[in-house]
């Protein structure tokens, strides 16, 4: 069984979208005082590896907890974009190299290699993003989702391609992925598991899911705020991706720096 984590650890030092505050992790309970350890997490909902839904951009559109489970199940393909040079965009030329597989796939994952700059200022500078033709292909081919190992599929300060993809399509966008080189270049089945209306994250308790999987499972969590009932589910944190040959897998809900053995 091979296990590969495609997510970044949540920490107070992690990079965040320009203008966003970094997460705050505060010790709420201690072993000495309370007999257990618990951490209060305060962070923006689009922090780290996460997923966008149409309601992220357009009012009245679909939140992640409103998608059917079938939205997160399908065939996925990694598109190798690692040879792109400065100012070059993710183009149809790259997709056309494996067009038959791309047409067959329901999720496209663009591997740029930009995750190697995670934690550096360069992560937000000159990263590859899709061009108009690729956006049009994703829309007209009715993909269920698209993922990247960059901060966004748009350049910083723009939401043009988010708007194009979300305008009429029921699609999700996964950002800030990592370790995509582990997935190879073939089509793989993707299964997403959602927990709806979860009102508390449990980083210390390491809430666990047990799920039958075939090859790839993306474990997801969504929620709503208590009291006002406002949706937080315009995004979703991608927690772990597991690649075993078969069988049962156990997944920690969230890995938070400060709740590890060193924290």
N, C-alpha and C positions, 0 to 999 in steps of 0.2 A: 504493500500500500504506500503510495506516494502522497504526501501532504504538502501543499503549497499555499502560503498565505500571500494574497494579492493586495493587502491593505497596509496602510501606514498606522503606526501606533499613535494614539491620542496622547499628547503631552502639552505642558505649558510652553515648551520651547518650539513646538512644531510650526512650520510655515502655514500661513492662512492667506486667504484672498486679500489683496491690498485694500485697506480701509476697515478690515474686520479685526476684532479683538481676538487675541489668543485664548485658548481654554483656561479656565481657572479650576484647579483641583484642590479642594480644601478638606482637610481631615475633619470629619464630623464626629466620629466616634473612635475611641482607641481601645486597645486590649486592656490597658491598665485601668481606665475609668469605667468602661462599659462592658468589657469582656468580649468585645468583638471590634473589628475594624470596618469603617465605612467612610466613603469619600463623597463629598458634595461636588457634582460636576456642573459648571456653568460655561456654556459655549454656544456659538452660533450653529444653527442647524446644518449649514453647508461647510462643515469643518472636516478636514481629512478626506479619506476615501468615502465618497457618498454618491447618492443617486438623485437626480432631478426628475420631477414629474411635470406635466403640462401646467399644473396649478402654480408652479414656481414662477411662471411668467404671466399667465393669463387668468384673471378672476373667473370663477365659474367653471373652470376646467377640472380635469381629473387629478385627485390626490392619489398618492401611492396606495393608501389603504382602501381606495375605491376601485382599484384595478382588480379584475378577476385573477385567480392564481395562474391561469393559463398565460398571462402576460409575461411571466417570469420563467417560462418553460420553452425551450426551443434549441435550435442548432446555432452554434456560434463559431466565428472564424476570426483568427488574429491576422491583421494585415501588417506586414513588416514595413515600417516607415523609417527605419534607423539610418538609412543612407541619405536622408534629406539634409541639404545644406542650409545655411542661414538664409532667411527670407523665402525659402521654398515651402509651399503648402502641401498638405495631404491632397493628392489629386486622383482623378480617375485612372491615371496611368498605373498607379500602384494597385488599385482594385482590379484593373483589367488583367494584371499578371496572373490573377487567380479568379477570373470573372465567374467561371462556372460554379466554383465553391461559394463565391460571394453572393451570387444570385440565389443559391440554395439556402444560405444561412439566414437566420432570423435576427441574429445579433452580430454586429461588426465591432471588433475591438482593435483599435489602432495602437500599435506598439511603436513609439517614437524613441524610446530609450531615455526620455527626458527625466525619468524618475531618478536617474543618477545624480541630478542636481538638487534633489530634495534637501531642504535645509540651507540652501544657498540663494543669494539674491538672483542668480542666473535662472532659477526655476521659473521666475515670473517674466523673464526677458527672452524675446525672440523664439519662443517655443513654437513648434509646428501646430497648425490648426487646419481644419478642412477648408476647401474652397467651395465656390458656388455650385460647381458641377457635382461634387460629392454630396453636398447637402441635398441637391435635387434628386440624386440617385437614392439616397436614404429615404426620402419622402415618397418618391414614386414607387419604390420597391416595398413600401410598407414594412420596414424593419420594426421589430419590437423594441430594439434598444441599440445603443452605440456606446462604446467605452473608450477611454483614453488614459494614458499614463502622464497626463499634463493637468494643469490647473483648470483648463476649460477647452471646449471645442471652438470658442471664440477668442480673439485677442483680448487682453485685459482692457476693460473699459467698454467693451462692446457686448451686445446680446443678440446680434443680428441672426446668427445661425440657430441660437436657441429659439428665437421667435419663428424662424422658418420651419424648424422641425416640429415645434409645438403648436403651430397655428391651427392645423387641422388634424394632425396625426396623433394617435394614442401611442406614444413612444416614451422611453426613459433614457436618460443620459447619465452614464457612470463616469465620474471624474476622479483624478488622483489615484489611479491604479498603480501597482508596482509589481515587479517580478514577472512581467508578461512573457519574458523569454522562456519561462518554464512551461508554457502552454503549447509550444511547437507551432506548426503551420497548417495543421489539418483541422477539419471540422470536428467540434466536440459538442456533445449534448450539454445543455445548461438547464439546471433546475433551481428556481428561486423559492425560498421558503420565507413567508412573511408572518410576523406576529402583529395583528391589528390592535389598535387602541391600547398599546402598552404605555402605562403612565409613569413608570419609573425605570431608569437604567440601574443595573445591578453589577457594577464592575468588580466589587470585592467578592460577591457571592459567585461570580462566574456562572450566571444562569446558563443552563445547558440544554441543547436541543439534540434529540436523537432522531435521525432521519435515514431512511433507506435511500441509497443513491446508486447510480449506475457508474458515472465517471466524474462528473463535475457538479458540485452543489454550491450555490451562492446563498449564504445565510444572511437574511435581512431583518431589520427591526424598524417598526414605524410607531408613531404615537400621536396623542393629542394632549394639550395642556389641561390640567385640572382647573376647575372653576369656570373659566371663560369658554372652554370647549373649542378654542381656536386650533386649527390644524397645524401640527408640526410636520405632518406627513407629506409636505410638498417636496421633501427629500427623504432619503433613506440611507442609513449607513451600511455599507457593504462590509460585513464583519469578517468572514473567512471564505476562501474558496478551497475546496478539498478535491483532490484528484486521485481517488483510489480506484483499483480495478473493479471492485465489487464490495458488497457488504454494508455494514452499519458504521456510521461515523458519529463522534461526539464533538460538539462545537461550543467553545466559550462565546458568550454573547458579545463581550467587548473586552479588548485588551487596552488597559489604561496605564500609562507610565505613572508610577507612584503606587500602583497596586500590584506590581510585580515583586519578585523576591528582593530586588534591589531597592524598591521604593519605600 
